[in-house]
Amino acid sequence: MKPNERLGAPRWAWMIWGIVVIASLVVAPHLPARIPTHFGANGKPNGYSNRWVGIFLMPGLMLMLLLLWQILWRIDPKRQNYPTMAPTYRYVGGLVIGFLALVQAYIVSQAMHLVVWNGTRLIGILVGLLVALLANVLPRVKANWWLGIRTPWTLSDEDVWRKTHQLGGQTGVVAGLIMVVSNVVLPIAWIGAVTVAVVILWALALAVASYWFSVHP
């Protein structure tokens, strides 16, 4: 396999994970015995864990994802398509690792009482940016069983897959930006409902579009 066709998580994602682990080890002794690990719609903590469990929960999840990224493409019936989208596959895996690293930073800052902005808005903005960045590369994703818009119609027809993912990329960037803006300007009480509505409408629209493309080639 050529260097530009190598699959799995990128090296920089592993580096991010290593930095998160080291930073977590450094700050853990300075944290309270119990730290917040779950937050309500108002951004305030409503669930706590032992500091060692709480501080390494996210790095553990990151490691599982990194290892999973090495396996998923190998067991995909459409694995022959992966070499042609290897940079995108690596990028998606790394992007999710980066997002989880930011969530870990938020958990630590909450435990150390360093957060000065509402956590609900902050996480919502990060989710919106993640959606926009992932949608931006959707058109580069080839047919597979793990990533992208997987409906009976996209998985049955390469042309339907291509058209649906082109549309998904364009509309997904808009959906992500709407989520970012809504988390900045809307009242806290509305944010969750708006975020869920945007995601559901986007997903439903793409499912319908994939069917439409299959019957109107």
Secondary structure, 3 states (H helix, E strand, C coil): CCHHHCCCCCHHHHHHHHHHHHHHHHHHHHCCCEEEEEECCCCCEEEEEEHHHHHHHHHHHHHHHHHHHHHHHHHCCCHHHCHHHHHHHHHHHHHHHHHHHHHHHHHHHHHCCCCCCCHHHHHHHHHHHHHHHHHHCHHHCCCCCCCCCCCCCCCCCHHHHHHHHHHHHHHHHHHHHHHHHHHHHCCHHHHHHHHHHHHHHHHHHHHHHHHHHHHCC
